[in-house]
Amino acid sequence: MTPDAGRALIGTDAEAWAREVVGTHETATCEPATVRLSAGPRTETRAHVAISAARTVRNDHGIATEMWREDRRVVLAYGPSGRWLVDVAVVGG
């Protein structure tokens, strides 16, 4: 994951986490994710992908299964590793 994408994950404050997740005894599991190239712009070092999975959430209120999908940009890491890294979410076209 790129540093920008990692910073974007830190969005839930401690009070909201305690109330909404810990307080309701919430657990979540996901099926294996699917990743597909999307129609976004592509270069030799960047591409847009659609990541999706079925997520099941259990808490004091019951069980719910929902489809989760997020469009992300992936970038080729500089240097000898040649790894593709997940970058920030793609908004719009």
C-alpha positions in Angstrom: 0.0 0.0 0.0 1.3 3.5 -0.8 1.7 6.0 2.1 -1.2 8.1 0.8 -3.5 5.0 0.8 -2.4 4.1 4.4 -3.2 7.5 5.7 -6.7 7.3 4.2 -7.5 4.3 6.4 -7.0 6.2 9.6 -10.5 7.8 9.6 -12.3 6.4 12.7 -11.7 8.2 16.0 -11.3 6.1 19.2 -14.7 7.2 20.6 -16.6 6.2 17.5 -14.7 2.9 17.3 -15.5 2.1 21.0 -19.2 2.9 20.5 -19.8 1.4 17.1 -17.5 -1.7 16.9 -16.4 -2.6 20.5 -19.7 -1.6 22.1 -21.8 -3.8 19.8 -19.3 -6.8 19.8 -18.9 -6.4 16.1 -16.9 -8.9 14.0 -16.6 -9.0 10.3 -15.3 -11.6 7.8 -14.8 -11.3 4.1 -14.7 -13.9 1.3 -11.6 -13.8 -0.9 -11.5 -10.5 -2.8 -11.7 -10.2 -6.6 -9.6 -7.7 -8.4 -10.4 -6.6 -12.0 -9.0 -3.9 -14.2 -11.5 -1.1 -14.6 -12.1 1.3 -17.4 -10.0 4.0 -15.9 -6.9 5.5 -17.5 -3.9 3.1 -17.7 -0.2 3.7 -18.2 2.9 1.5 -17.8 3.1 2.4 -14.1 -0.5 3.1 -13.1 -3.9 1.4 -13.5 -7.4 1.6 -12.0 -8.8 -1.6 -10.5 -12.1 -2.6 -8.9 -11.8 -4.6 -5.7 -14.8 -6.5 -4.4 -15.8 -9.0 -1.8 -18.8 -10.3 0.2 -18.5 -9.1 3.8 -20.5 -10.6 6.7 -20.8 -8.5 9.8 -22.1 -10.0 13.1 -23.0 -7.8 16.2 -25.5 -7.6 18.9 -28.2 -6.6 16.3 -27.7 -9.7 14.2 -25.9 -10.8 11.0 -25.8 -8.9 7.7 -24.0 -9.9 4.5 -23.2 -7.2 2.0 -21.2 -6.8 -1.2 -18.3 -4.4 -0.8 -16.6 -2.7 -3.8 -14.0 0.0 -4.0 -12.3 1.4 -7.0 -8.6 2.0 -6.4 -5.6 3.1 -8.4 -2.5 0.8 -8.3 1.0 2.1 -9.0 4.2 0.3 -9.9 6.8 0.7 -7.1 10.0 2.4 -8.1 13.2 0.4 -7.6 14.1 -3.2 -8.1 11.1 -4.8 -6.3 8.7 -4.1 -9.2 5.7 -4.6 -7.0 2.3 -3.1 -7.7 1.0 -1.1 -4.7 -2.6 -0.2 -3.8 -3.0 3.5 -3.9 -5.8 6.0 -3.1 -9.5 5.4 -3.8 -10.6 6.5 -7.2 -13.5 9.1 -7.1 -15.4 9.8 -10.3 -13.9 9.2 -13.7 
